[in-house]
Amino acid sequence: MKMNLNAKTHFPILLVLTLFLGLSCSNDKIDSNVGKLNLSAKSTFDNFSTKTASAKEMAGNITIDDFLINLSKFELEVDLEDDNYHDDEDEHWDDDGYYDYDDEIELMGPFELDLMSGQINFLNINVPIGNYDELEFKFDVSTDPLSDLFGKSVLIKGTVDGTPFVFWHNFDDELEVDFEDPQFDITVTQITEGIVIDFDLSQILDSVNGVDLSLAQDGNNDGTIEISPDDPDGNNEMAQAIRNKIKEYVSLLDD
């Protein structure tokens, strides 16, 4: 069950989208078979101090001013081991006679998220009631020429010891995330369920567990430390490390 939803967002404008599903059941059963799911995103800043309303300061004289990501799609995958989906009453889940990879919900963006602006509620959707075992989403480059993310999928700006730094990357990786407890599914009922995608910046840019930005260099001496796949300052290896840590330190939270 693949369903596409095209949407484009630029925060701080809040976009609330509703997905109406074509379910193979009678109209008088639709309400009882459909639940609500809110998707939000945020960045965690443990051990950071607040510099301003929109900036964070951390150990090592590092300040973060901007953290933007661009996501092109989301997929909710049905928990195929859940016995509920093999009951006759749940035929609305099954559109081809089999419960397989086709039984999923796909939401198409792009979704440009400003993770320095607090928790962002960017999707409010109607989906079939049931259990989903994971959420998959894809980073992708922005195609909006008016966006700071144009040609990029992630952008982080700030300072290191007072020197401006810019990290950006154009990777288009897909990422599957679940709750830390593998037995805990994403459960949708008629009561609105809230799921938060949490990017733990305090781990991503931690000198012990993550990437130590204090080791970055301004190789071309232009006054800005650039960390990117273009590698003007000799920080390409660090750019790849940050890319990997962003994917490593993302998790789902129950809101």
Secondary structure as GFF3:
##gff-version 3
##sequence-region A 1 255
A	DSSP	beta_strand	9	10	.	.	.	ID=ss1
A	DSSP	alpha_helix	27	33	.	.	.	ID=ss2
A	DSSP	beta_strand	34	44	.	.	.	ID=ss3
A	DSSP	beta_strand	49	52	.	.	.	ID=ss4
A	DSSP	beta_strand	55	58	.	.	.	ID=ss5
A	DSSP	beta_strand	62	78	.	.	.	ID=ss6
A	DSSP	three_ten_helix	83	86	.	.	.	ID=ss7
A	DSSP	three_ten_helix	88	93	.	.	.	ID=ss8
A	DSSP	beta_strand	104	114	.	.	.	ID=ss9
A	DSSP	beta_strand	120	128	.	.	.	ID=ss10
A	DSSP	beta_strand	130	139	.	.	.	ID=ss11
A	DSSP	beta_strand	154	160	.	.	.	ID=ss12
A	DSSP	beta_strand	163	169	.	.	.	ID=ss13
A	DSSP	beta_strand	174	177	.	.	.	ID=ss14
A	DSSP	beta_strand	186	188	.	.	.	ID=ss15
A	DSSP	beta_strand	193	200	.	.	.	ID=ss16
A	DSSP	alpha_helix	201	204	.	.	.	ID=ss17
A	DSSP	three_ten_helix	213	215	.	.	.	ID=ss18
A	DSSP	beta_strand	225	227	.	.	.	ID=ss19
A	DSSP	alpha_helix	236	248	.	.	.	ID=ss20
A	DSSP	beta_strand	250	254	.	.	.	ID=ss21
###
